[in-house]
């Protein structure tokens, strides 16, 4: 039997592609979605191409998605559906489909909820797990908490993660600024999790961190940059549906560029790129570890009296 958690990850990837293209492709047919699903199975789960659970789940999600969307809006009235990130939105669709319309003998309600929360922690933003837990928990209580009386087996405590044994992936990023008339503006990119962040890319081969970063920024947003100084470094553990946990190490620079239109590389991870004046930064949704880097850049530029 295929690994169910991996299967749900494949369904999430496929739903993301479907949802991302839906506004511009109203004729996104069921056959196209199934082709995407087959492609993702082959890429991320070779050997599971005939996974009946995957096809059954995505068929049920698509069949019930209009009803599910109405339930999401009622359970999270402060979050219009189009304001929920694509990842979180489709995790909720998966979780609610299994919770409300699935075979409870095959997938008990608590399992459906926990699996959705795990997807949110793996693929969502910083608060995705809490958000998904809150919505599914509210619906679970509304339907009478089925299966609550069942005694769950105690999970074995997880071993402490030794990050020194994880494979390392290096990246270089640059907070790019330019002068637009008499104002300083920053170039930021928007990811699929709903956050504005700093453009970055992979560092490999024999290129220096600076040269690799210049190349990646040019590729991602179309800017030729001049690196002025290093802003700092971040590292974090990320999860891949097949490779598992990876330690990502990112070095960030402050860089200058000509003010010009940003040309966003076609990417499944980013959906927008814009210039922002400094005064607009506090109102943006930005990752916590990126905020200090932007603050430091603003201090540096202020000291230069540009």
ABEGO torsion letter per residue (X at the ends): XBBAAAAAAAAAAAAAAAAAAAAABAABBAAAAAAAAAAAAAAABBGAAABAAAAAAAAAAAAAAAAAAAAAAAABAABBAAABBAAAAAAAAAAAAAAAABBAAABBAAAAAAAAAAAAAAABBAAAAAAAAAAAAAAAAAAGGBGAABBBBBBBBBBBBBAAABBBBBBBBBBBBBBBEABBBBBBBBBAAGBBBBBBBBBBEABBAAAAAAAAAAAAAGBBBBBABBAEBBBBBBBBAAAEBBBBBBBBBBBBBBBBBBBBBBBAABABBBBBBAAAAAABBBBAAAAAAAAAAAAAAAAAGX
